[in-house]
Amino acid sequence: MRSKIVLILKVATSLHWVQERNMTSKTYTSRQGKILRQWFEEYVLSEYQGRVLAVDRQVARHCARLHVPDKRSLNDSLIAATAFINGMTVVTRNIADFTHMDIPLLNPWADV
């Protein structure tokens, strides 16, 4: 099968979410915030090093096309564009947000 399964794309948006929360959270200056940042830096980033696909020029341009004429979620568009450019399948329960993005989709919970 030419299409690879995309699981790691969600990791990129998750990394963004964790980093953002780390920077803006009330816990940033607390002991809990320090522990969270240490875990993020030492475990999460090293665990996924080399396995997170970059948003390059092709992905960015395709992502922009997904916003015209219907503006979509930036995260969903980045995931879809990365999958499209790399010939991958998006694996998600949230099929509805990706249905009109011209990418292969797989809901592993369907018919369970």
C-alpha positions as CSV (number, residue, x, y, z in Angstrom):
1,M,0.0,0.0,0.0
2,R,1.5,3.3,-1.1
3,S,-0.2,5.3,1.6
4,K,1.5,5.3,5.0
5,I,-0.5,5.7,8.1
6,V,-0.1,9.1,9.8
7,L,0.0,8.8,13.5
8,I,3.0,11.1,14.2
9,L,1.3,14.2,12.7
10,K,-0.9,14.5,15.7
11,V,2.3,14.4,17.8
12,A,3.5,17.7,16.2
13,T,0.3,19.5,17.1
14,S,0.4,17.9,20.5
15,L,4.0,19.1,21.0
16,H,2.8,22.6,20.1
17,W,-0.1,22.3,22.6
18,V,2.2,21.1,25.5
19,Q,4.8,23.8,24.7
20,E,2.1,26.5,24.6
21,R,0.6,25.4,27.9
22,N,4.0,25.3,29.4
23,M,4.7,28.9,28.4
24,T,1.3,30.4,29.4
25,S,0.1,28.2,32.3
26,K,-0.2,29.5,35.8
27,T,2.1,26.6,36.7
28,Y,5.0,28.0,34.6
29,T,6.7,29.4,37.7
30,S,5.6,26.6,40.1
31,R,7.3,23.3,41.0
32,Q,4.7,21.5,38.9
33,G,5.6,23.6,35.9
34,K,9.3,22.9,36.3
35,I,8.6,19.2,36.4
36,L,6.3,19.4,33.3
37,R,9.0,21.3,31.4
38,Q,11.7,18.9,32.4
39,W,9.5,15.9,31.3
40,F,8.8,17.7,28.0
41,E,12.4,18.5,27.2
42,E,14.0,15.3,28.4
43,Y,11.4,12.7,27.5
44,V,8.9,13.9,24.9
45,L,11.2,15.8,22.6
46,S,13.9,13.2,22.7
47,E,11.4,10.3,22.2
48,Y,10.0,11.9,19.0
49,Q,13.2,13.3,17.6
50,G,13.5,12.6,13.9
51,R,9.9,11.3,13.8
52,V,7.9,14.5,13.5
53,L,7.3,15.7,9.9
54,A,8.2,19.3,9.2
55,V,5.9,21.9,7.8
56,D,7.8,22.9,4.7
57,R,7.0,25.1,1.8
58,Q,4.9,22.5,0.0
59,V,2.9,21.7,3.1
60,A,2.3,25.4,3.9
61,R,1.1,26.1,0.4
62,H,-1.2,23.1,0.4
63,C,-2.5,24.1,3.8
64,A,-3.3,27.6,2.5
65,R,-5.3,26.0,-0.4
66,L,-7.4,24.1,2.1
67,H,-8.6,27.4,3.6
68,V,-10.1,28.7,0.3
69,P,-13.0,29.0,-0.1
70,D,-13.9,27.5,3.3
71,K,-11.7,28.5,6.2
72,R,-10.8,25.4,8.3
73,S,-9.0,24.7,11.6
74,L,-5.3,25.5,11.2
75,N,-4.3,22.3,13.0
76,D,-6.6,20.1,10.9
77,S,-5.4,21.8,7.7
78,L,-1.7,21.3,8.7
79,I,-2.3,17.6,9.4
80,A,-4.2,17.2,6.1
81,A,-1.7,19.1,4.1
82,T,1.2,17.1,5.6
83,A,-0.6,13.8,4.9
84,F,-1.4,14.9,1.3
85,I,2.1,16.0,0.4
86,N,3.7,12.9,2.0
87,G,1.1,10.4,0.5
88,M,-0.1,9.4,3.9
89,T,-3.4,8.4,5.6
90,V,-4.8,10.4,8.5
91,V,-5.9,8.1,11.3
92,T,-8.5,9.9,13.5
93,R,-11.9,9.4,15.2
94,N,-12.7,12.9,14.0
95,I,-13.4,12.0,10.3
96,A,-15.9,14.9,9.9
97,D,-13.3,17.6,10.1
98,F,-11.2,16.0,7.3
99,T,-13.9,14.7,4.9
100,H,-13.5,17.4,2.2
101,M,-9.7,17.6,2.2
102,D,-9.0,15.0,-0.4
103,I,-6.9,12.7,1.8
104,P,-7.2,9.1,2.7
105,L,-8.9,8.7,6.2
106,L,-9.1,5.8,8.6
107,N,-11.2,5.7,11.7
108,P,-9.8,2.8,13.8
109,W,-12.9,2.9,16.0
110,A,-15.4,2.5,13.2
111,D,-17.5,-0.6,13.4
112,V,-16.1,-1.5,16.9
